[in-house]
Every structure is written in structure tokens, then in C-alpha cells.
Amino acid sequence: MQDAIHPKYYDTDVHCGCGNRFTVRSTRKELKLDICNACHPFYTGKLKFVDTAGRIDKFKKKFSAAGYASLGKKK
């Protein structure tokens, strides 16, 4: 096995958007998450839309004006 090719491992502080904090081991010193096991709908059992970077709002804004216009077009 070669020396000095393996990354260094640190005690990593993980911070979630919900305020949950925990420590793991990783090659990074700090991680920031949008969603963790304390706030994810699968683990909590609560219905929640996970909207990353406003994608749901962007989709609604883009297609709200069109309505069913695409169904009315004939070839």
C-alpha cells in the first residue's frame, strides 16, 4: 500500500437548515445540508414539499399561464 495517497479524515460538523446539528467523520471539516433525517418527510411521517432553490415556484410560474392551451391545439 502506498503512503500519503489517502485523504485526511476529520470530525465533521454537519448543520441542517432545520437547525439540527450532529458530528460525523468525513474528508471535509464542515457540511451544510438542506434536509436531514430530523426533517425529511420519509423519516418524520409528515407531508412536506422539499423545495430546493425554488423549483416548485419556478415550475408553477412557468406553466400557470398556459393552462390547458396545449391540449386545444390541433395538428
PAZAPA-4460 file (N, C-alpha, C; in steps of 0.05 Angstrom, whole numbers, plus 32768, in hexadecimal, padded with zeros to 4 digits):
% residues 75
    n_x    n_y    n_z   ca_x   ca_y   ca_z    c_x    c_y    c_z   seq   type   mol
   8011   7FE8   8000   8000   8000   8000   8012   8019   8000     1      M     A
   800A   802D   7FF0   801B   8045   7FED   8015   8058   8004     2      Q     A
   802A   8066   800C   8027   807A   8021   801F   8095   8015     3      D     A
   8011   80A5   8025   800A   80C1   801E   7FF7   80C4   8007     4      A     A
   7FE7   80B0   8000   7FD3   80B3   7FEB   7FB6   80B4   7FF6     5      I     A
   7FB3   80AE   800F   7F98   80AD   801B   7F91   80C8   8026     6      H     A
   7F78   80D0   8024   7F6F   80EA   802E   7F6F   80EA   804C     7      P     A
   7F71   8102   8058   7F6F   8105   8075   7F51   8105   807D     8      K     A
   7F4B   80F8   8093   7F30   80F7   809D   7F2E   8109   80B5     9      Y     A
   7F18   8118   80B6   7F14   812B   80CC   7EF9   8124   80DA    10      Y     A
   7EF7   812E   80F3   7EDD   812E   8100   7ECD   8145   80F4    11      D     A
   7EB9   813E   80E5   7EAA   8152   80D5   7E91   815B   80E4    12      T     A
   7E8D   8175   80E5   7E74   8181   80F0   7E60   8184   80D9    13      D     A
   7E49   8177   80DC   7E34   8179   80C8   7E1E   818B   80D2    14      V     A
   7E16   819F   80C2   7E01   81B2   80C9   7DEB   81AF   80B4    15      H     A
   7DD2   81AB   80BE   7DBB   81AA   80AC   7DAC   81C4   80AD    16      C     A
   7D9C   81C8   8098   7D8B   81E0   8097   7D76   81E2   80AC    17      G     A
   7D6E   81CB   80B7   7D5A   81CB   80CC   7D65   81D1   80E8    18      C     A
   7D80   81D3   80EA   7D8D   81D9   8103   7D9A   81C1   8110    19      G     A
   7D96   81A9   8105   7DA2   8191   8110   7DC0   8191   810B    20      N     A
   7DCF   8189   811F   7DED   8187   811D   7DF6   816C   8127    21      R     A
   7E09   8160   8119   7E15   8148   8122   7E32   8145   8117    22      F     A
   7E40   8132   8121   7E5C   812F   8119   7E60   8113   810C    23      T     A
   7E6F   8113   80F6   7E76   80FB   80E8   7E94   80FD   80E1    24      V     A
   7E9F   80E8   80D4   7EBA   80E9   80CA   7EB9   80EB   80AC    25      R     A
   7EC9   80FE   80A1   7EC9   8102   8084   7EE4   810F   807C    26      S     A
   7EE7   8113   8062   7EFF   8120   8058   7EFC   813F   8059    27      T     A
   7EE5   8148   805F   7EE0   8165   8062   7EDD   816C   8080    28      R     A
   7EE3   8185   8086   7EE1   818D   80A2   7EC4   8196   80AA    29      K     A
   7EB5   819F   8096   7E9A   81A8   809C   7E87   81A2   8084    30      E     A
   7E6F   819A   8089   7E5B   8195   8075   7E41   81A4   807C    31      L     A
   7E34   81AF   8067   7E1B   81BC   806B   7E06   81AE   805A    32      K     A
   7DF0   81A6   8066   7DDB   8197   8058   7DC2   81A7   8056    33      L     A
   7DB2   81A1   8041   7D97   81AC   803F   7D83   819C   804F    34      D     A
   7D87   8182   8050   7D74   8171   805E   7D83   8159   806A    35      I     A
   7D7A   8151   8082   7D87   813B   8090   7D72   8127   809A    36      C     A
   7D7A   8114   80A9   7D67   8100   80B3   7D53   810B   80C7    37      N     A
   7D59   8121   80D3   7D47   812D   80E7   7D30   813C   80D9    38      A     A
   7D34   8144   80C0   7D1F   8154   80B3   7D16   8148   8098    39      C     A
   7D21   8131   8090   7D19   8125   8077   7CFE   8117   807A    40      H     A
   7CEC   811B   8065   7CD1   810F   8067   7CD0   80F1   806B    41      P     A
   7CE3   80E3   8060   7CE3   80C6   8062   7CE7   80BD   807F    42      F     A
   7CF9   80CB   808D   7CFF   80C3   80A9   7CEC   80CF   80BD    43      Y     A
   7CE0   80E6   80B7   7CCE   80F3   80CB   7CB2   80EA   80C7    44      T     A
   7CAA   80E1   80AF   7C8F   80D9   80AA   7C7C   80F0   80A5    45      G     A
   7C86   8108   80A3   7C76   8120   809D   7C79   8127   8080    46      K     A
   7C63   8130   8074   7C64   8138   8058   7C71   8154   8057    47      L     A
   7C85   8156   8046   7C94   816F   8043   7CA0   8170   8027    48      K     A
   7C9C   8186   801A   7CA9   8189   8000   7CC6   8192   8004    49      F     A
   7CD8   8183   7FF8   7CF4   8189   7FFA   7CFB   819A   7FE1    50      V     A
   7CFC   81B4   7FE5   7D01   81C6   7FCF   7D1E   81D0   7FD0    51      D     A
   7D2E   81C7   7FBD   7D4A   81CF   7FBC   7D4D   81E5   7FA7    52      T     A
   7D56   81FC   7FAF   7D5C   8213   7F9E   7D43   821D   7F8F    53      A     A
   7D2B   821A   7F9B   7D13   8225   7F90   7D09   8218   7F77    54      G     A
   7D0F   81FE   7F73   7D08   81F1   7F5A   7CEA   81EE   7F57    55      R     A
   7CDB   81E9   7F6D   7CBE   81E6   7F6B   7CB2   8201   7F62    56      I     A
   7CBA   8217   7F6F   7CB0   8231   7F67   7CB7   8238   7F4A    57      D     A
   7CCE   8231   7F42   7CD7   8236   7F26   7CC5   8227   7F13    58      K     A
   7CBF   820D   7F19   7CAE   81FD   7F08   7C92   8208   7F06    59      F     A
   7C87   820F   7F1D   7C6C   821B   7F1E   7C6A   8235   7F0E    60      K     A
   7C7E   8246   7F11   7C7F   825F   7F03   7C81   825B   7EE5    61      K     A
   7C90   8247   7EDD   7C95   8242   7EC0   7C7C   8237   7EB2    62      K     A
   7C6E   8225   7EC0   7C57   8218   7EB3   7C3C   8221   7EBC    63      F     A
   7C3A   8234   7ECE   7C20   823D   7ED8   7C10   824C   7EC2    64      S     A
   7C1E   825C   7EB2   7C11   826B   7E9D   7C07   825A   7E86    65      A     A
   7C14   8244   7E81   7C0D   8233   7E6A   7BF2   8225   7E6E    66      A     A
   7BED   821B   7E86   7BD5   820C   7E8C   7BD4   81F3   7E7B    67      G     A
   7BBD   81F0   7E6D   7BB9   81D9   7E5C   7BBB   81E0   7E3F    68      Y     A
   7BC9   81F5   7E39   7BCC   81FF   7E1D   7BD9   81EA   7E0B    69      A     A
   7BEB   81DB   7E16   7BF9   81C7   7E05   7BE7   81B1   7DFD    70      S     A
   7BD1   81AC   7E0C   7BBF   8197   7E05   7BAC   81A0   7DEE    71      L     A
   7BA7   81B9   7DEB   7B95   81C4   7DD7   7BA1   81C6   7DBB    72      G     A
   7BBB   81C4   7DB9   7BC8   81C7   7D9F   7BC3   81AD   7D8E    73      K     A
   7BBD   81B1   7D75   7BB9   819B   7D63   7BD0   819B   7D4E    74      K     A
   7BD7   8184   7D46   7BED   8181   7D33   7BE4   8185   7D17    75      K     A
***
